[in-house]
Amino acid sequence: MTRRSKAFTLVELLAVIGIFGILVAVTLGGVAKFLEAGRAAKCTNNLRQLGVVTQLYVSDNTGVLPITGTAPFSNPPWYQPLVPYADAQMKEGSQLAIAGMGIKLFQCPAYKAPPARDITYAPNVLSANIRLNQVVKPAAKIWLVTSTDSYSVNSSGLQRINFPHNGRANVLYFDGHTEFLKRDALQAVASFAFNPVSP
């Protein structure tokens, strides 16, 4: 009678390693999707909070929305008047950068901004100098969108809109709800959705 060794054979060891490799590969794919879902949820939360912050600002400023526009800035950037309402502050000596933990509210977690720009959401340029109660169909009109920078966007400036969530941009409407839109869906509604006073 022959005695069997209690050690693993090479074939058994390779089989276990192969199974372990397959499990790791399957798990990593699921983890990546889980992380992206978390970033998308955080982005949605940021935009909803910015909607609330905008409402607070508007109620303190006779219904007028923050001034939006493009460079050169003769007015502060759109987000500067919202900073105090977001429990944040501007960086010392800067009119563009936000300091402290409050900066996270103004950044989409799925997109890393260039070092010179802290903000990854941009407002609708056509909302400049209007009152919130002048927005026609606020549930269909865009206030903020994920962007490559903080400059204002409109229907002709879609190239600056960022689509970091599996090819979708996150959009905040004037009524406070958010929605993910693919590029073609955003292009289809852009001329209407970026004009806050059109019927």
BATOR-94125 format. One record per residue (C-alpha): residue in one letter; x, y, z. Coordinates in steps of 0.05 Angstrom, whole numbers, plus 5000, padded with zeros to 4 digits. Example, Ala and Ser with C-alpha at 12.3 -4.5 7.8 and 13.67 -1.06 7.14 Angstrom:
2
A524649105156;S527349795143;
END
This chain:
199
M500050005000;T502750684980;R502451285024;R499351924996;S502852585009;K498753115044;A501753675001;F498053994943;T499953774874;L502054294822;V495554194784;E491254314846;L495254934863;L494555214793;A487055074794;V486155454859;I490356044833;G486156054768;I479656054806;F482256614852;G484357024791;I477356954760;L474057174825;V478557784830;A477157984758;V469657924768;T469958304833;L474158884805;G469058994749;G463559044801;V467659504845;A468959994787;K461460034772;F459960124846;L465060694851;E462261044790;A455260984819;G457861314883;R461061884844;A454661994805;A450562014869;K455362504900;C455062954839;T447462944841;N447663114915;N452463694900;L447963974847;R441763914890;Q445264284947;L447464824897;G440164884878;V438365004951;V444265494959;T441765864897;Q434765904927;L437666194991;Y441666704952;V435666894909;S431066984969;D436167465000;N437267854935;T430268054912;G429467434869;V435467584824;L439967004803;P447567054810;I450767424752;T453666954699;G458167104641;T464666974608;A471667284612;P473767824621;F470267854688;S467768544707;N463468204759;P465367644807;P464566944780;W457566634786;Y459466204846;Q462666744889;P456067024917;L453866304933;V460166134973;P457666415040;Y451266025033;A455265385021;D459165435086;A465465595047;Q470066185036;M474266464979;K481766344981;E485666925009;G487567404953;S483567044900;Q477067214866;L476566544832;A478665994881;I474865714940;A478265495004;G476764955054;M471964365053;G466564785019;I470164704953;K467663984947;L460564234936;F462864594873;Q466563994844;C463963384807;P467562794840;A468062424773;Y472062984739;K478763264760;A479164004743;P485664294717;P489764584776;A488065304757;R480565184760;D477164924822;I470064914797;T467164374752;Y460064614745;A457965184699;P451665604697;N447065774640;V449666434611;L442666664592;S440566674665;A444667304676;N440767904705;I434067554709;R429667384768;L428166674785;N420666804777;Q421967014705;V424266314686;V418865994642;K417865244655;P423465184708;A422864424708;A425364434635;K430564994638;I437864864657;W441365254712;L447864864723;V451464304686;T457863904694;S463164284656;T470564294638;D471064954674;S466765454712;Y465265924654;S458065984632;V455165534579;N449365584530;S446565204471;S452465424427;G457665254479;L456364514488;Q463664344475;R465364594546;I460264134577;N463363514609;F460162824605;P463962464662;H458561974684;N458961404632;G458161914575;R452762314611;A452763024637;N449263184703;V444363754697;L440964184750;Y434464514729;F431665164758;D426364784797;G431864404835;H431463714804;T437363374769;E438062924709;F443562554672;L443562694597;K447662394541;R450762884490;D445562754436;A439762834485;L442663494511;Q443763744440;A436563574423;V433764034478;A439464544483;S436265124446;F430065084490;A433164854556;F438565394557;N433665964544;P430366094612;V425266594587;S422866244524;P415765954528;
END
